[in-house]
Amino acid sequence: MSARDTLLSRFRDNFDWVLFVTASALAMIGVINLYSATSVARAPLNEVYLQQIYWLVGGGLFSAFVASVDYRHYERYGYFLYGFGIVTLVLVFILGREVNGSSRWIYLGPIGFQPSEFVKIFLVLALAKYVNTDARAEGRTLKDLIAPTLIAALPAALIALQPDLGTALILGLIFLSILSMLRIQRRTVGQLGFLAAIAIPTFMSFGMLGFQQKRIEAWLDPDKDIAGINWDPHHSRIAIGAGKTWGAGFMQGTQNQFRFLHEQHSDFPFPVFAEDWGFAGALLLLAIYLLLVLWSIHIASSAKDRFGAALAIGSGSLIFWHAIFNLGMVTGLLPIVGVTLPLFSYGGSSGLTVMIAIALLMNVSMRRSSLSTITFAR
Amino acid sequence: MSVLVPRSDVAEFRKRYKWMSLFVLALFSAVAVRLFQLQILGGDDYAAMAHENIVRRVTIQTARGILRDSQGKILASSRTSYDVYIAPMKVLPSALPQRNHRGNRIADAPDSLPKVAEVLRMTPDERERLSIRIREACASYDGRDKGSPCGRQILIREDVSRDIISELEQHRNELAGVEVVPTPIRFYPYKHLASHLLGYISELDVDALAKYRPDGYESLPTDEKERVNPLGYDRRDRWGAGGVERAWESHLRGKRGWEKRVVDAWGKYRTGPAAERLLDAPQKQEPLPGRNLRLSVDVELTQTIEKSMIPYRSGAVVVTETRTGRLLALYSKPNFDPNDLSGGGGRAKAREAFTRLYADPYRPMLDKTMSGAYPPGSTFKPFSALAALDSHSLNPDATQRCDGFIRYGSKTKPLRCTHVHGSVNMHAAISQSCNIFFFKLAEATTLDPIAKVASAFGLGQRSGLSLNPEASGRIPSRAWYTLRHSANYFHKGFTLNAAIGQGDVTVTPLQLAMAYAAIANGGTLYEPQAVVAIETADGVPMQEFESRLKNKIAIQPDHLQRLHNALRDVINSDEGTANAIHDRTLDVAGKTGTAQPGFHPNPNEDAKIQWFRSRNHAWFAAFYPSHAPEISIVVLVEHGESGPQHAAPVAMQVIREYQRLKATRASKPKP
């Protein structure tokens, strides 16, 4: 049997339409929403929706490639890619360009990218690889968790130093999500909880920088300094609320059209959507994200091996935590932590990262069935 | 493919997926609940906030009412002042940090500040200070902070000349960030003339603002705002601060209107049908323009007063119509240019003018016609005479002997008269102003009847004009001395002094003018009146004010006749004190006065000023024509030394001008 036949038949029989349709729907609604969001912005921002289409097409092609290569190849190169990611993170400190007080970008000629975005994928791969080889019948103790914790802590610490607490937090949550798949002794869970109870307040008092603390304070007192630090959360809430049940209609939301929403293409596209389409539209969008995340759990549950399952959970959690944090911060449930809304926010690196995550889900999904016997038969 | 590792066991994970799914569902539900809270429960509130964000009430300015004189000449109106503002970030882009918060370069335009400095003719020092100020304001600008001082306009020049405006216009392309804002400024075309009567306007002080805009004012409902601040005063507003401008503020001010405009987050107006659809009714409230006022004063007459008063440093002149109480002139010297105080030429100029005016020893900010009380001297004698006639305390035809002095008791100093009058009756005592006769009159009449008559003529009481703070003056009575001192304090000397308008007697020139008008018209005391009508913009009267009677004094006709004759002879008789100003063509009756000012030396004061303040006040009070009086006039030359020599000629020139104006205006149709 030729490789071509296998690929085609695998595509025909195992293509995950649910995943594809949900992701495509989000991307399309995202482009339409970006059009509305940036319709009043000045050049070059008003062409962001076009750029997003280019990224989706380019990223889609790359994702097709990522999806078509058997994921177990990635397992083999898992640690290597992880190491590469760590190197790029270190490079950020050397070559990085400072934006808004933190170094996140590396420029290769005219194209800038954020290594911290891709590191999320590399971390998922590395953790999945670790989980794959670390099967146990007994529950794990604290000692057993040291190695995976270090795997996650290294990039998270480097990113937190940029400083980019939002991304570091996402890395931590991806790690916890994969960790939650594992069998852990009850006593160890208690110990972990105790450690967290000490570590989190300590970090919040001593580890956070001035602007990070200010954001927390602003979140706790949302009516203070609306002209300054609370501008974005305040107007975001107004825009969402003003959408009421059915919304103002496409490109009719006044708060966006009258430029009260800033960062409406990157961190705040959801308020634009919620104002245009109301509670009905927002709920529909929420349902699509829910479906995507639940589907990724479903993919994990039907994966044939530990690596595939962990890969699916890792990729799914990446999408999940991004969505929850972004929606939480724009609705005022969480403080402002510059996290994008997957497939909805404009952003090359973050968009591509999410597309790769979906490609990995597709990859696992397509190789879950009995076809695997065909694939690996010699 | 053999390189691939064998399949691992996934059994360990199986139990977790259900819990994960529930966890995911729970968090998404939390977001959904929050959306329900924001959009369904809070939807109306947030929609209202959204509406408030984009719809702004834009103030429509109103015009302050115009003041016109009796002939329709404009005394106060508004003109446009052109103020120059700059936007720091646009004028001096090189002061900005190179990149904004997203790392993009902030627009890199050339500095226009050098050109601004050149056109506005700034001194190098001024320019340096401005550029330091801009650099400080912009040092921390990151491209998005709307409250940054870098984005806030700075006022750099007020009331610039038309030449500079046209130059700014011409170089507009090189002057990025410069804005010329027209603002209305009160304009007084006659400058100093009648400045105390007109007053001026100035910015509301802190106390007034606290009264009209108490804490939390902004959040009050509209009708409550209306109650607290009916005239809609705002920060930096100007209001009338003296004279007619203050007293008639509520009529002159007008009321601002507003218009709802659709505005975006950057303060830019949006127009077109899409934007207008967002406006809710009512969309506009038209402004109410201020009322125009017609004053009773006559500019031309006041100009003559000003000319006649040129030789003197300080004084007051009041001219009033005897049959209405309307003021034809209200003049106080020295005066001020209200243009300087009302913002024309800028705040710095106003501050400087205030400093100068308040430091002046001749007190230009004091309205001497009503805010200053002075001993009236001999101009008071007619009231003493009337009191004597009323109480029949003295035979007016009987003569008294004047030896030039009189002695009461051996221990006291003799009281002096101006000169030896010989035998004088009341008529001669008035026309020749004999003090000795009036001492004897006072002895016979006693204090209280004199005080009663003087008070009936409005002396020692506020006239009710209240354009400026009114001094009440003082007409002492026995009760007053008892209250002020003690029952045993009183002695005859007070009565003697009072009868000749000295001692504790003080009056304002305005009171005296109204009292002489009452003598002239046979006993009708009017309230002085400066504003005669409220007019529309075209000069059509909307509301005219009747003259207001203050008191009707019963004077017996033969007493009045006696008094008029005596006052006529002050000028017309060869022996009259004001015979020097006699003019056969003008039928004037009046009374001179030379009053001792009650001077207390002040060692801190300049010797020249002290000498000035030690001199007597020169008075002349008159009415004209004496047989059918139309006007009464009071001239006070403060520390002018001699009433007949200094005050009477001024009055005569004013009367002559009055007669001339009357004649010329009678031959021309009224405008």
Boltz contact constraints between the chains, C-beta under 6 A:
constraints:
  - contact:
      token1: [A, 72]
      token2: [B, 4]
      max_distance: 6.0
  - contact:
      token1: [A, 99]
      token2: [B, 103]
      max_distance: 6.0
  - contact:
      token1: [A, 100]
      token2: [B, 101]
      max_distance: 6.0
  - contact:
      token1: [A, 132]
      token2: [B, 8]
      max_distance: 6.0
  - contact:
      token1: [A, 135]
      token2: [B, 8]
      max_distance: 6.0
  - contact:
      token1: [A, 135]
      token2: [B, 9]
      max_distance: 6.0
  - contact:
      token1: [A, 181]
      token2: [B, 13]
      max_distance: 6.0
  - contact:
      token1: [A, 181]
      token2: [B, 16]
      max_distance: 6.0
  - contact:
      token1: [A, 183]
      token2: [B, 12]
      max_distance: 6.0
  - contact:
      token1: [A, 227]
      token2: [B, 147]
      max_distance: 6.0
  - contact:
      token1: [A, 238]
      token2: [B, 46]
      max_distance: 6.0
  - contact:
      token1: [A, 238]
      token2: [B, 49]
      max_distance: 6.0
  - contact:
      token1: [A, 238]
      token2: [B, 50]
      max_distance: 6.0
  - contact:
      token1: [A, 240]
      token2: [B, 38]
      max_distance: 6.0
  - contact:
      token1: [A, 241]
      token2: [B, 38]
      max_distance: 6.0
  - contact:
      token1: [A, 241]
      token2: [B, 39]
      max_distance: 6.0
  - contact:
      token1: [A, 241]
      token2: [B, 42]
      max_distance: 6.0
  - contact:
      token1: [A, 241]
      token2: [B, 43]
      max_distance: 6.0
  - contact:
      token1: [A, 241]
      token2: [B, 46]
      max_distance: 6.0
  - contact:
      token1: [A, 242]
      token2: [B, 46]
      max_distance: 6.0
  - contact:
      token1: [A, 242]
      token2: [B, 47]
      max_distance: 6.0
  - contact:
      token1: [A, 242]
      token2: [B, 50]
      max_distance: 6.0
  - contact:
      token1: [A, 243]
      token2: [B, 39]
      max_distance: 6.0
  - contact:
      token1: [A, 244]
      token2: [B, 39]
      max_distance: 6.0
  - contact:
      token1: [A, 244]
      token2: [B, 43]
      max_distance: 6.0
  - contact:
      token1: [A, 254]
      token2: [B, 50]
      max_distance: 6.0
  - contact:
      token1: [A, 254]
      token2: [B, 54]
      max_distance: 6.0
  - contact:
      token1: [A, 255]
      token2: [B, 50]
      max_distance: 6.0
  - contact:
      token1: [A, 258]
      token2: [B, 54]
      max_distance: 6.0
  - contact:
      token1: [A, 258]
      token2: [B, 264]
      max_distance: 6.0
  - contact:
      token1: [A, 259]
      token2: [B, 264]
      max_distance: 6.0
  - contact:
      token1: [A, 259]
      token2: [B, 265]
      max_distance: 6.0
  - contact:
      token1: [A, 260]
      token2: [B, 53]
      max_distance: 6.0
  - contact:
      token1: [A, 260]
      token2: [B, 265]
      max_distance: 6.0
  - contact:
      token1: [A, 279]
      token2: [B, 35]
      max_distance: 6.0
  - contact:
      token1: [A, 279]
      token2: [B, 39]
      max_distance: 6.0
  - contact:
      token1: [A, 279]
      token2: [B, 40]
      max_distance: 6.0
  - contact:
      token1: [A, 282]
      token2: [B, 35]
      max_distance: 6.0
  - contact:
      token1: [A, 286]
      token2: [B, 32]
      max_distance: 6.0
  - contact:
      token1: [A, 290]
      token2: [B, 28]
      max_distance: 6.0
  - contact:
      token1: [A, 293]
      token2: [B, 24]
      max_distance: 6.0
  - contact:
      token1: [A, 294]
      token2: [B, 21]
      max_distance: 6.0
  - contact:
      token1: [A, 297]
      token2: [B, 17]
      max_distance: 6.0
  - contact:
      token1: [A, 297]
      token2: [B, 20]
      max_distance: 6.0
  - contact:
      token1: [A, 297]
      token2: [B, 21]
      max_distance: 6.0
  - contact:
      token1: [A, 301]
      token2: [B, 17]
      max_distance: 6.0
  - contact:
      token1: [A, 304]
      token2: [B, 7]
      max_distance: 6.0
  - contact:
      token1: [A, 305]
      token2: [B, 7]
      max_distance: 6.0
  - contact:
      token1: [A, 305]
      token2: [B, 8]
      max_distance: 6.0
  - contact:
      token1: [A, 306]
      token2: [B, 8]
      max_distance: 6.0
  - contact:
      token1: [A, 306]
      token2: [B, 10]
      max_distance: 6.0
  - contact:
      token1: [A, 309]
      token2: [B, 10]
      max_distance: 6.0
  - contact:
      token1: [A, 309]
      token2: [B, 13]
      max_distance: 6.0
  - contact:
      token1: [A, 324]
      token2: [B, 27]
      max_distance: 6.0
  - contact:
      token1: [A, 327]
      token2: [B, 31]
      max_distance: 6.0
  - contact:
      token1: [A, 331]
      token2: [B, 34]
      max_distance: 6.0
  - contact:
      token1: [A, 333]
      token2: [B, 34]
      max_distance: 6.0
  - contact:
      token1: [A, 376]
      token2: [B, 1]
      max_distance: 6.0
